[in-house]
């Protein structure tokens, strides 16, 4: 009995500290300076670790076989292919000319610019979380001790704390939206719904030790509009709802996610689709247009890439979001990987493993830029409009712009695209006198 009583007392004290020092300030939108102090200590520790690594790297180290990294396996010539072919065929045709295409083929197989966007980016220096350099070696006892202390802090203190905050935030979301959902439709219900969503999102951001910098807030999405953003992680939605409310769009799920969806849709006009409905593009477009036409409803939040990209690039935006009409509010999100890798490689980690990695990282630090609203021009189609919005997001976030479909993460390249590339190659050869 004494053990049970002692555990109960410890739990009560823990809950009181969490509620008093974190949850309540989060709900009120204020900061007690704890997060700022934690980030200051963290930055100083990582700076010290970087200096130790640099000093250790200057010392003679035993020779070990060099293993290629995930990025930068081959050194590419940045000259456009068309110019290379023109230079190649100044002289008469030789059999060795075919090796140019062989080399290009091997480069694409070994390291293409698409699949490497679906793996975590490699850091310049170790962040005391994982070995981001495959040639990393033992440096010093002090650095090892600091790493061990970090493991203890992350798993024995931060993980229980973050799990508690996440449980409080999710429970508050379910209970709060269920209660608000019983109220009649009107301004009071809309106001209380926004309060519940903002409050719970702030708690969930604290559960990630999130430090978010919002820029150009005068461009924040307005009601009756569509907010589109690049997609790195499932927590993108939490990052954005921490600063404003949105109507989510997505497929109906089961389990805990399904409970949250059913509760939130009672208080807020989220747009959830059944699996069979998601396949009907016309039905999806119709419901979204009806939502956008009502200027009293929250802006829709959409991630047009359709899958998570590794925080270095922006891939093709699917045109569906840009056929709806209305005003588009672009948002660029860029995470700082030094403190934790926010990218979700869904092909490698399930959602539970991913959340465990997130909650045992140092923190989630990111910048969010609200870009000026954009509307579709009369002389451009949905694809051109999508590309223009994507380019704006890529420039602002310092991301590489790629024309590839993120669906290549799980699907093969379409035959029509292969044929198009073959036609382009044949045109280059003919134009440069290699054929005919």
C-alpha positions in Angstrom: 0.0 0.0 0.0 2.8 2.4 0.8 4.4 1.8 -2.6 1.0 2.5 -4.3 0.6 5.7 -2.2 4.1 6.9 -3.0 3.6 6.3 -6.7 0.3 8.1 -6.5 1.9 11.1 -4.8 4.7 11.2 -7.4 2.1 11.1 -10.2 0.0 13.9 -8.6 3.1 16.1 -8.3 4.1 15.3 -11.9 0.6 16.1 -13.2 0.5 19.4 -11.2 3.9 20.5 -12.5 2.9 19.7 -16.1 -0.5 21.4 -15.8 0.8 24.5 -13.9 4.1 25.1 -15.8 3.2 24.0 -19.3 -0.4 23.2 -20.1 -1.9 26.4 -18.5 0.6 28.8 -20.1 0.1 27.0 -23.4 -3.7 27.4 -23.2 -3.3 31.1 -22.4 -0.8 31.6 -25.2 2.0 32.8 -22.9 5.5 31.6 -22.2 7.3 31.3 -18.8 10.7 31.3 -20.5 11.3 27.5 -19.9 11.4 26.7 -23.6 13.8 29.6 -24.3 16.1 28.5 -21.6 16.0 24.9 -22.8 16.8 26.0 -26.4 19.7 28.2 -25.1 21.3 25.3 -23.2 20.7 23.0 -26.2 22.3 25.4 -28.7 25.4 25.8 -26.5 25.7 22.1 -26.0 25.5 21.4 -29.8 28.0 24.2 -30.5 30.5 22.6 -28.0 30.0 19.2 -29.5 30.7 20.6 -33.0 33.9 22.2 -31.8 35.0 18.9 -30.1 34.2 17.0 -33.4 36.2 19.5 -35.4 39.2 19.2 -33.1 39.0 15.5 -33.1 38.9 15.4 -36.9 42.3 17.2 -37.0 44.0 14.4 -35.1 45.4 11.4 -37.0 42.9 8.7 -37.1 43.2 5.0 -38.1 42.4 4.4 -41.7 39.0 2.9 -42.3 37.3 2.0 -45.5 35.3 5.0 -46.7 31.6 4.2 -47.2 29.6 6.4 -49.6 26.9 8.5 -48.0 23.3 8.6 -49.0 23.8 11.9 -50.8 26.6 12.9 -53.2 27.7 9.4 -54.3 28.6 10.6 -57.7 30.0 13.9 -59.0 27.7 15.1 -61.7 28.4 17.5 -64.6 25.8 20.3 -64.3 26.0 21.0 -68.1 22.5 20.5 -69.7 22.2 17.2 -71.6 21.4 19.1 -74.9 24.7 21.0 -74.8 26.7 17.9 -73.9 25.3 16.0 -76.9 26.1 19.0 -79.1 29.7 18.9 -78.0 29.9 15.2 -78.2 28.9 15.1 -81.9 31.0 17.8 -83.3 33.1 15.0 -84.8 32.0 12.0 -86.8 30.0 9.3 -85.0 32.1 6.8 -83.0 31.0 3.8 -81.2 32.3 5.2 -77.9 29.6 7.9 -78.1 27.0 5.5 -76.8 28.9 5.4 -73.4 27.6 8.9 -72.7 24.0 7.5 -72.5 25.3 4.5 -70.5 26.9 6.8 -68.0 23.7 8.8 -67.7 21.7 5.6 -67.2 24.1 4.4 -64.4 24.0 7.8 -62.7 20.2 7.7 -62.6 20.2 4.1 -61.3 22.8 4.7 -58.6 21.6 8.1 -57.4 18.6 9.8 -59.0 17.2 13.1 -57.8 13.8 11.6 -56.8 14.4 8.7 -54.5 17.0 10.5 -52.4 14.3 13.0 -51.5 12.6 10.2 -49.6 15.4 9.6 -47.2 16.6 11.9 -44.3 19.0 14.6 -45.2 22.5 14.2 -43.9 23.7 16.8 -41.4 27.1 18.6 -41.6 27.8 17.9 -38.0 26.6 15.3 -35.4 23.7 16.5 -33.3 24.1 14.0 -30.5 21.1 12.1 -31.8 22.2 9.8 -34.5 25.4 9.3 -36.5 24.7 11.5 -39.5 28.2 10.8 -40.9 28.9 7.2 -41.9 32.6 7.9 -41.3 32.0 9.0 -37.7 34.5 7.7 -35.2 35.2 7.9 -31.5 36.4 11.4 -30.5 36.7 11.8 -26.8 35.4 10.5 -23.4 33.8 13.8 -22.6 31.7 13.8 -25.8 30.6 10.2 -25.1 29.6 11.2 -21.6 27.6 14.1 -22.9 25.9 11.8 -25.4 25.0 9.3 -22.6 23.6 12.1 -20.5 21.5 13.2 -23.5 20.1 9.7 -23.9 19.1 9.7 -20.2 17.5 13.1 -20.5 15.6 12.4 -23.7 14.2 9.0 -22.7 13.8 9.3 -19.0 12.6 12.9 -18.8 11.6 14.4 -22.1 9.8 11.3 -23.4 7.4 10.9 -20.4 6.9 14.7 -20.3 6.0 14.8 -24.0 3.8 11.8 -23.8 1.9 13.3 -20.9 1.4 16.6 -22.8 0.3 14.7 -26.0 -2.2 12.7 -24.0 -3.6 15.9 -22.4 -3.7 17.7 -25.8 -5.5 14.8 -27.6 -7.9 14.2 -24.8 -8.7 17.9 -24.5 -9.3 18.0 -28.3 -11.7 15.1 -28.2 -13.7 16.3 -25.1 -13.6 20.0 -26.1 -14.8 19.5 -29.7 -17.5 17.0 -28.6 -18.9 19.5 -26.1 -18.8 22.4 -28.5 -20.4 20.2 -31.2 -23.6 20.0 -29.1 -24.1 23.7 -29.4 -26.4 25.2 -32.2 -24.6 26.5 -35.2 -23.7 30.2 -34.9 -21.0 32.7 -34.0 -20.7 31.4 -30.4 -20.0 27.8 -31.6 -17.5 29.0 -34.2 -15.7 31.1 -31.6 -15.5 28.3 -29.0 -14.4 25.8 -31.7 -11.5 28.0 -32.7 -10.5 28.4 -29.1 -10.5 24.7 -28.5 -8.5 24.0 -31.7 -5.9 26.7 -31.0 -5.5 25.7 -27.3 -5.1 22.0 -28.0 -2.7 22.7 -30.9 -0.5 24.8 -28.6 -0.4 22.0 -26.1 0.6 19.5 -28.8 3.4 21.8 -30.0 4.7 22.0 -26.5 4.6 18.1 -26.5 7.1 18.4 -29.4 9.2 21.1 -27.7 8.3 23.1 -30.7 10.0 26.4 -31.5 8.2 28.0 -34.4 9.0 31.3 -36.1 6.1 32.7 -38.1 6.9 35.3 -40.7 4.7 37.8 -42.6 1.6 37.2 -40.5 -0.3 39.8 -42.5 -0.6 37.2 -45.2 -2.2 34.5 -43.0 -5.0 32.6 -44.8 -8.4 34.1 -44.6 -11.9 32.4 -44.5 -13.2 31.2 -47.8 -9.6 30.6 -49.1 -7.3 27.6 -49.6 -4.0 27.3 -47.8 -1.4 25.1 -49.6 2.0 24.2 -48.2 4.9 21.9 -48.8 4.7 18.6 -46.9 7.4 17.2 -44.7 5.6 15.5 -41.8 2.2 14.7 -40.3 3.0 17.4 -37.7 2.8 20.1 -40.4 -0.9 20.5 -39.7 -0.2 21.0 -36.0 2.6 23.5 -36.8 0.1 25.6 -38.8 -2.9 25.3 -36.5 -0.8 26.5 -33.7 -1.1 30.0 -35.3 -4.6 29.8 -36.8 -7.6 27.5 -37.4 -8.1 25.5 -40.6 -10.6 23.1 -42.1 -8.8 19.8 -42.7 -9.3 17.7 -45.8 -8.6 13.9 -45.7 -9.7 10.4 -45.7 -11.7 8.9 -42.9 -9.6 6.7 -40.6 -10.2 4.2 -37.9 -8.8 3.8 -34.4 -7.7 6.9 -32.4 -7.4 9.0 -35.5 -11.0 8.1 -36.4 -12.2 9.2 -32.9 -10.4 12.5 -33.3 -12.0 13.0 -36.8 -15.5 12.3 -35.6 -15.2 14.6 -32.6 -13.6 17.5 -34.4 -16.0 17.5 -37.4 -18.9 18.1 -35.0 -17.4 21.5 -33.9 -15.6 22.5 -37.1 -16.5 22.0 -40.8 -13.6 19.7 -41.7 -14.0 17.8 -45.0 -13.5 14.0 -44.4 -14.1 11.5 -47.2 -14.7 7.8 -47.2 -12.2 5.7 -49.1 -14.7 5.2 -52.0 -15.4 8.9 -52.2 -11.7 9.8 -52.4 -11.5 7.9 -55.7 -14.3 10.2 -57.2 -12.4 13.3 -58.1 -15.5 15.1 -59.2 -17.2 14.5 -55.8 -14.2 15.7 -54.0 -13.9 18.9 -56.1 -17.7 19.6 -55.6 -17.5 19.4 -51.9 -14.4 21.6 -51.7 -16.0 24.2 -54.0 -19.1 24.3 -51.7 -16.8 24.8 -48.7 -14.8 27.6 -50.4 -18.0 29.3 -51.6 -19.1 29.9 -48.0 -16.9 32.8 -46.9 -17.9 32.2 -43.3 -16.0 28.9 -43.2 -12.4 28.4 -42.2 -9.7 28.2 -44.9 -9.0 24.7 -46.2 -5.6 23.3 -45.5 -4.2 21.1 -48.3 -0.8 19.6 -49.0 -0.8 19.3 -52.8 2.4 17.0 -53.0 0.3 14.2 -51.5 3.3 12.7 -49.7 6.1 13.7 -47.3 9.3 15.0 -48.8 12.6 15.2 -46.8 12.7 19.0 -46.1 15.1 19.7 -49.0 12.8 19.9 -52.0 9.3 20.7 -53.3 7.9 18.2 -55.7 5.0 18.3 -58.2 1.8 19.9 -56.9 -1.3 17.9 -58.0 -3.6 20.2 -59.9 -6.9 19.2 -58.1 -6.4 21.8 -55.4 -6.0 24.5 -58.0 -9.1 23.7 -60.0 -11.5 24.5 -57.2 -11.2 28.3 -57.6 -10.9 31.0 -54.9 -7.9 32.5 -53.4 -4.8 30.4 -52.8 -2.7 31.3 -49.7 0.8 29.7 -50.1 2.8 28.7 -47.0 6.4 27.6 -46.9 7.6 25.4 -44.0 11.3 24.7 -43.4 12.5 22.6 -40.5 15.9 22.9 -38.8 17.3 19.3 -38.9 20.0 20.2 -36.3 17.5 19.6 -33.4 15.5 16.8 -34.8 14.5 15.2 -38.1 10.8 16.0 -38.8 10.7 14.1 -42.0 8.4 11.0 -42.0 9.8 8.2 -44.2 6.5 6.2 -44.3 8.2 3.5 -46.3 10.7 2.8 -43.5 8.9 3.7 -40.3 5.3 3.2 -39.2 3.5 6.1 -37.4 4.3 4.8 -34.0 8.0 4.5 -34.7 8.0 7.9 -36.3 6.3 9.5 -33.3 8.8 7.8 -30.9 11.7 9.3 -32.9 10.1 12.7 -32.9 9.4 12.6 -29.1 13.0 11.5 -28.3 14.6 14.2 -30.4 15.9 17.4 -28.9 13.2 19.7 -30.3 11.2 20.6 -33.4 12.4 24.0 -34.7 11.0 25.4 -37.9 10.3 28.6 -39.9 6.9 29.3 -41.4 6.5 31.9 -44.1 3.0 33.2 -45.1 3.3 34.3 -48.8 1.0 36.9 -50.5 -2.3 35.4 -51.7 -2.4 34.2 -55.3 -5.2 33.8 -57.8 -5.4 32.0 -61.1 -4.8 34.1 -64.1 -7.2 34.0 -67.1 -4.6 32.7 -69.5 -3.2 29.8 -67.3 -4.6 26.4 -66.6 -4.6 24.6 -63.3 -1.2 22.9 -63.9 0.5 26.2 -64.7 -1.1 27.8 -61.6 0.1 25.0 -59.4 3.6 25.3 -60.8 3.6 29.1 -60.1 2.5 28.5 -56.5 5.1 25.8 -56.0 7.9 28.0 -57.3 7.0 30.7 -54.9 7.0 28.3 -51.9 10.3 26.8 -53.1 12.0 30.2 -53.4 10.8 31.4 -50.0 11.8 28.2 -48.1 15.1 27.7 -49.9 14.0 24.4 -51.2 14.9 22.7 -54.5 12.1 22.6 -57.0 11.5 19.3 -58.8 8.9 18.5 -61.4 8.5 14.9 -60.3 5.4 13.4 -58.9 5.8 12.4 -55.2 3.7 9.3 -56.0 7.0 7.8 -57.3 7.7 7.1 -53.7 5.5 4.0 -54.1 4.6 3.7 -57.8 6.6 3.2 -61.0 7.1 5.8 -63.6 4.2 5.9 -66.1 5.0 4.6 -69.6 3.7 7.8 -71.2 6.4 9.8 -69.3 9.1 7.3 -70.5 7.9 7.8 -74.1 8.0 11.5 -73.7 11.6 11.4 -72.5 12.5 9.1 -75.4 11.0 11.6 -77.9 13.0 14.5 -76.3 16.3 12.5 -76.6 15.6 11.7 -80.3 14.8 15.4 -81.0 18.2 16.3 -79.4 20.0 13.8 -81.6 18.3 14.9 -84.8 18.9 18.6 -84.0 22.6 18.0 -83.4 23.1 16.0 -86.6 23.7 12.7 -84.9 20.9 11.0 -86.8 19.9 11.5 -90.4 
